[in-house]
Amino acid sequence: MFEHLRGKFATKLSAAFALIAVITAFLVVIASYLAWTHQFNHYVRQNLNDIASFVSTVTADAYARHNGWDFSHDDMLLHVAFDADIRILIIDNDGEIVYDDLDLRQRMREALAADEDQSAFILLDDTSASIYDLISQPMEYAQQVPVYVNDEVVGQVIVYTLNSSGLLSQRDLALRSASFWTMVGAGVAATILASFAGRIYAQLLVRPIQRIADTARTLRKGTPSARTGLSGDDEIDQLGEVFDAMADSIEADRELERRLTGDVAHELRTPLMSIQATVECIEDGIYAADYETLGIIQTEVRRLTRLTNVILELSRLETGSLPFSMERIDLATPLLSAADASSALFESLELYLQTYVRDGLYVVGDAERLQQAIGNLLGNAARYTPKGGTVTLAAYEEDSWIVVQVSDTGIGISQENLEHLFKRFWRADAARARATGGIGVGLSITKEIIDRHKGHIEIESEENKGTTFRVFLPKSP
């Protein structure tokens, strides 16, 4: 099925290339034809101007020879008119028409009709008969040239073309026709070549897409190591790289899920086994069912309850079903409350907690949830800071944000572990976290709470030098 789709896509792409080639060729032919026509018109006008200048010279000679306007014995102008398919009109300085070859043409028609002697009209043969049909057609071009006799203007010569092609030789006409059809042929050839090249390019373009699709199908069938292997600068290669990165991320998430399953199982198994062992000892009479023995069971039950509660809370936070009581609050209140609630933990671990929080830092939020989020950051800092270390809680304004900063002098976090920090049940040092009571969801809950407040968290860390969390919350107007 995909092969059919691939062929269809390649065909569509090839058709698009062909259409672009046709449009381009059409535009090129039209532009070339218009440019050629412009030059052709200029050529015709130049020829017409040359004829008009020649007629002006002939007219001036006739005027000087006959000492006035007399063309009764001069048929040169009619020869010129017949040779070039033009009409010649001569006017004097008073605007009177002194010569119009249309009159001579009419007399020639009458002579032909009366079968008179035509020897005087040596140009009138079968080849010039078509000229008669052109007289009634509209004039296309005209040139006007003055007639000079003894450096004085005695009149004007106006020359009209009866047919623009009449000013061209057979070679000119052949060149025009050949040029046009050459441009058309070049356009057709360009279209064919572009279509062929487009088909090849379409196949090359579809090939990496097919590779990505094949990889996706392989991943779906359960082969997590499948990758496209694409790399490069163009968009499709970058798509392949992003796809591979996504596959890497999915594989990492699957590994995290496997690790999560093991961690949850461990967290659940330990208290359950403790409860089971204690109950069995009571049943066997090894332990008495007294307050001390029941206290052990109660401690493990509380541990199970806490684990299930945090998992449920995280799930409700992620789905948005956990209600928040949003109101304008002074952030100092939940921050100092979180510090007070964590003081016992810091004392037990022999750590120093410093606070730099002032009043007047207002945000819109849920005070209880913000206290929980900051408390999680303080607890995380305490678990990964060696004895005698210092954890600092500070809050300040930065542009349109209120920044809450929690920094420690602990073991730090490697750069490759930073991206996993907010994933549920992820711990850089699982053994240390379990020893201090951590179950790996505190930071996940913290991130969800801050996201619900339209804020974000930034992290800076260096191994063996400490970690700094910066929580950015929108400042209340």
N, C-alpha and C positions, 0 to 999 in steps of 0.2 A: 504493500500500500504506500509505503513511504517513497519507494522508487517512483511510483506514479506521481506522487506529489512533487517529488524532486524534479521529474521531467516537466511537469506542468509549470513549476516555478521557473525552471530554466527557459522553457518556451516563452513564458510571459516576459521574462527579462530580455530574451533575444528579440522578441517583438517590440519591446520598448526601445532597444538599441536601433532596430530597423526603422521604427517610426521617427526617432530623432534624426537618423541619417537621411530619411526622406525629406523631413522638414528642412534640415540644414541644406541638403542639395537643392531643394526648391528655392530656398531663400538666396542661395549663391547664384543659381541660374537667373532668378529674377533680377538680383542686384547687378550681375554681369550684363544681362540683357539691357537693363536700364542705362548702365554706364556706356555700353556699346551704342545704344540708340542716341544717347546724348552726343557722343563723338560723331555718329553718323549725321545727325542734324547739323552739327557744326560744319561737317564736311560739305553737306548740301548747300548750306548758306554761303560757305566760302566759294564754292563753285558758282553759285548764283551771283555772288558779288563780282567774281572775275568776268562772268558773261555780261553783267550790267556795265562794268568798266569798258569792256570791248565794244559793246553797243554804243556807249557814250562817245568813244573815239571815232567809230564809224559815222555816227550821227554828226559829230563836229566836222568831219571831213566833208560829208555831204552838204552840210549847211554852208561851209566855206566855198565849196565847189559851185554850188548853185546860188550862192549869195542870198540864202534864205531857206525857208522850209519847203523843200521840193523833193519828194521821194518817188515821183512817177517813173523815173528811169533807173531806179536803184532797188534791186531786189535782194541786196545783201542781208538786210534785216530779216526778211522772210526766210532766207536760207538759215540764218542763226536760230530763228524761232523753231523751224521744223527740226533742225538737228538736235536741239536740246529740249524739245517738248515744253516750250515756254511761250508766254504771251508778252509782247513788247508794246508799251504805251509811252508816247512822247508828248509832253505838254510844254507850251512856251511859257514865257515869264508872266503872261496874263492869265494863265491857267487854262488856256484853250488846248484841246487835243489836236495835235498836228499829225499824229501817226498812231494807228492802231492796227496791228496785223490781223485782228479779228475781221476787219473789213476785207483784207486781201484773201483771207481764208474763205470768206463767204463768196467772193467773186470766183474763186477757184472751184467751189462746189457748183456754182451756177454754170461755169464753163464745162465741168465734167458732165453735168446734167444735159447740156445742150450739145455735147460731143464736139466742142470747139477744138481748135488747134491747141495742144498742150505743150508744144515744144519749148515755150518760154518758161514752163514750170518744170525744170529738169528734176526737181526733188520730189515731185508728186508721183509716187509709184505705190506699189502694193504695201510696202513696208511702212509708209507714212500714212496710210489710210486710217490707222487707229488714232491718229492725232485728232481727227475730226470729232471723235467720240469724247475726247477729253475737254473740249472747249466748254461744255455745259457743266463740268465738274467744278466744285469750289477750289479756289486757289489755296495752296498750302503754305507757300513762302513768297516773300516779295522783297526786292531790294530797290532802292532809289538812289540814283547817282546824277549829279549835275553835269550839264553839257557846257564845256568851256570852248569859246572861240576867241582867239586873241586875248586870252586871260580874262574874258568876261563870260558870265553865266548867261546863256541864251535860252536855257530850258532845262527840263528834268527828264531823265529816262527812268521809267518804272518797269521792272521786269518781274513777272509772276511765273511761278512754276505751275504747270498743269498737273504734274505728277512728280512727286519727290524722287522716285526711282528713275525718272527720265534723265536726271542729271548724273546718273551712275552708268559706268560701263558694264558690260556683261561680266567682266572680271570682278568688279565691285559687288555686283549682285550675287555672284557665286560665292565670294568671300563672306558676305553677310549671311547667306543661307548656311554655308559650311560652318561658320562660327556658332550660329545658333544650335545647330544639330550636334556640334562637338560639345557644347556646354550641356545639352540634354544628355548625350551619351556619357559624359563624365559624371553627371549627377546619378545616372542609373548605375554606372560602375561603382561609384562611391557608396551607393545604397547597398549593393550586393556585397561589397567588401566589408562594410560596416556590420551588416547582418551576420556575415560569416564570423567576423572577429567578435561580435557580440555573443554569438552562440558559444564560442570557445571560452570567452571570459565568464559567461554565465555558468558553464560547467566548472570552471576553476573556482568561481565564487560559491557554488553549491557544495563543492567537495568538503571544505572545512565545516560547513553547517551539517552535512551528513555525518561527519566525524563526531561532532558534538552530540547529535541525535543518537548515534550508535553507542557512545559512551553513556548517555543517559539511560538507554535501554539496558546496558550491561549493569549499571548501578542498580537499576530497578530489579534486576534478576538476582541481586544478592552478591555482587562482586565489588566490595568497597574500594578495592585498589585501582579500579578502572579510571583512567585519565585521558583527556584529549591530547595532551602533549603539545598543544599549540602555543606559539610564542611569536611575537612580532609587534609592529607598530600600528598596523591597521586595525579597524574596529572589530572585525571578525576574530582576528588573532587575540585581541584583548578580551573579547567575549569568551574565547576558549580559556584564557588564563583565569578570568573571573570564575568561570565554571569549575575549573580545577581547584581554585581556592575554595569555592563553595563545597566541592566534594571533600576537600581536606577538612573543612569546618564540620561537615556532617559526620565524617569519620571520627573526628575528635569528640563531637557531641555523643556519638554512639559509645565511644570509649568512656566518656564521662558518665553516660547512663549506666554502663556496666559497672563502673566504679561506684556510682550512686547506689545501685542495687546492692553491691557488696557492703557499702558503708551503712545503708539503712538496715540491712540484715544484721550487721554487726551491732549497731546501736540497739536494735530490738532484741537480738539474741542474748546479749549480756545481761540485761535486767530480767528477762524471762527465765534464763537459766539460773540466775540467782534466786528468783522467786521459787522456781521448781525445786531447786536443791534444798532451800529452806523448808518448803512444805513437806518434802520427802523426809527430811530429818525429823520434823515434828511428828509425821506419821509413824516413823520408826522408833520414836521415843528418844532420839538422840538429843533433840532440843525440846525444851518445854515451851508450851504456847503462852509465854509470858510477854510482858510489855517490850522487852528488849528484842525478842525474836520477831514479834509483830512489827517492831520499828524498822527492822531490816527490810521486811516485805513492803512496808509503806514507803520507804525511801526509793526502792526500785519502781514501785507503782508511780510515784511522782515523776521519776525519770522518764518512764514510758509516756506519761500524760504530757510532760513538757515537750517531748519529741513529737508526739502526734499533734499537739497544739501548734507548734511552730510550722510544721508541714502544712496543716490546714490554713494557718494564717497566711503563709506565703502563697498558697494556691488562691485564696480569696483576694489577696492583693493583686496577683497577676491577672485575675479575671475581672477585677474592678468591683467585686461584690461586697468588699469590706467598706462600710460607711466611714466617712471622715467628717468631723465637725469643724468646718473651715470658718475662721473668724480672725479679726485683726488682733494680733498678740505681740507682746514684747518678747523677743526671742531669748532674752536673758533668763526668763523664768524657766522654760523647759531645759535650757542648757545647764543652768546651775542645779536643777533638780536631777538631771542625768549624772552630773559630777558627784552630787551627794549620794545617789544610789550606788555609784561605783566605788565609793571611798573604802568600803569594807574589802572589796576585791583587791584594791591597790595595797591596802595595809597587809593583807594576808600574803601577797606576793612580794612585799617589801619594795614597793615602787613609790615614786614621788609623782603626785598629780598637781600640776600648776594650771590655774585658770586666769584668763585675761578677758573677762566679759563685762561689758558695761550695759547700763540700762539705755533704753531709747532706740533699740534696733528692732523696728517693727516690720513684721511680715504678716501675710494672710495664710493661716495654716491651722492644723490640728495640733495643739500643744502636746497632747499625750503621745501622738504618733511621732512628732519631732523629738520628744524626749527619748522615745524608744530607739529611733534611728541613731541619735548621737550616743546613746548608751551602748548600742552595738559597736560603734566605732571605738569607743573608749575600752570596751571589753576586749575587742580584737587587738587593740594596741597593747593592752595589759598581757594578753596571752603570749605575745611574741616579743616581749621586752624582757631581757634578763634582769635578775635581781639587782636592785640598786639603780635601775634606770629611771628615766623621767618621761612622763607623758604630759603634753601641753594641750590645753583646750583654750582657743582664742576665737573671738568674733569681731568683725570690723566691716565697714562699708567699702565697697569698691564699685564705682559708677552706679548702675541701677540695681546692684546686687548687695545682699548681706552675705558675707562669706564666713562660714564656720570652719575653723581649721583645727584638726586633731593630728598632732605630730608626736613621734616617739623616737627613742634612741635604741630601738630594737634590732632584730636580725635582718630586717629589710626583706625585699621581695625581688627576685630576679626578673629581668625584663620579659623573658618568655612566659612567666607566670602571671604577669600583670593583666593580660587579656582574659584570663580565666577567673579573675578575682571575685567577680560578682555572680558566678555560676553557682547554682544551688549544690550544696554538699561538697563543694570543692575546697580543699585545704592544702596549702603548700607543705605543711608538716603535719600529716594526719596524726602521728603518734603524740606529738606535743599538744595538739588541739584536744585529743581525747583525754589526755592526762589532766588538762585544765578545764574540762567540761564543755568544750566546743563541739558542735555537731555540723558546722559548715553551712548554715543558712542565714546567719546574722547579716552578712553583707548583702546577700540577695534581698532580704527584707528591707534593709536600709535603702538600697537603690530603688525599690518599688515605692517606698514612702516618699523619697525625694522626687521621683518622677511624677507622683500624684500631686506634688506641690509645684510642678512646672519648673523644677530646678535640675541641676546636674552635679556630678561629682568628678573631680580631677584628682589624679594620684601622682605623686612623685616618690620614688623609692630607690635606694641604693643598698646593695647587700652589705651587711655588717655595719651600716651607718644609720639606718632608720627609715621610717616611712611617714609621709605626710598626706593626709586626706583633706581636700578642700571641697566643702559643700556650698554650692551657690544657690541661694534662694532669692526670688524676686522681691525687691524692696517694696513695702506697702506705701502707696501715695500718702 
